[in-house]
Amino acid sequence: MAYLGLYEKAIPMKASWLEKLQKAKDLGFDFLEISIDESDERLSRLDWTLAQKRELTALSQDLNMPIISMCLSGHRRFPYGSKDKKTLEKAREIMSKALDFAAHCGIRNIQMAGYDVYYEESTPASQQQFKDELALAVQQAAARQIMLSIEIMDYPFMSSITRFAEVTKYIQSPWLTVYPDVGNLTAWWNDVPQELTAYISRISAIHLKDTKPVGPKSLGQFRDLSIGEGTVNFVEVFKALKSVNYHGSFVLELWGDKVDDYEKLITSSRDAILTAMKSAGYNYRH
């Protein structure tokens, strides 16, 4: 039985929370994944009052459309590997507030962007600092019984689950898992079925998006594609996961602000995903 969630950004930013949650439900999804990205507007959610958090939680419960995961990409702007002390302090603050937000709103899984740095040069020192800071964040998450999951990124430092597995040799905790983006895995020319099956015990959730690969003369395309426009073999992905009895959640990742008809984007991509799921033997809950 597969549960399929929708990434918040699939619905335009201007929509209210009521509209976002209702639309996700109407389109047949099981839950919504909230985004806390690097923009001031979304980072400001971490400073919401308890009353604001209760309002969102009550709304999701009333609509039976839970928010069970958070895509925390704010560390792209404020990365753990930064050599700037103020940036590092902000990175720590973001994580602390994100854990508070998750605890208050019943969010069980925080997907953290696997960037040591993004707007700075990556170095052995920045990568080691990332691991040191991540170790502290995992301790905070474990104390709250909140899963901290690293996303496979559009960036070489965390471009495969194999690379994530190297981090787990340094940080050994059941509260640190991987949240693979199958689009990013594909764009980096990984053997996607092998990556997924070899590390199945570390996978807590799966992001579903299409991408175009990195090449000698191309940086690839890691976002803004509907399902079917890129090179991800979703049937192969689902067959690999089915072979190792994966029954975690899936989240469809799209960007509704970039298109004229976001509902068409969601429905066409959803239908393509459900077709691939069915061909691999997954039964969708709906």
Secondary structure, DSSP 8 states (H G I E B T S, - for coil): -BEEEEEGGGS-TTS-HHHHHHHHHHTT-SEEEEEE-SSHHHHGGGG--HHHHHHHHHHHHHTT----EEEE-GGGTS-TT-S-HHHHHHHHHHHHHHHHHHHHHT--EEEEE--S-SSS---HHHHHHHHHHHHHHHHHHHHHT-EEEEE--SSGGG-SHHHHHHHHHHS--TTEEEE-BHHHHHHTT--HHHHHHHTGGGB-EEEE---B--BTTB--B-SS--TTSS---HHHHHHHHHHTT--SEEEE---GGGSS-HHHHHHHHHHHHHHHHHHTT--B--
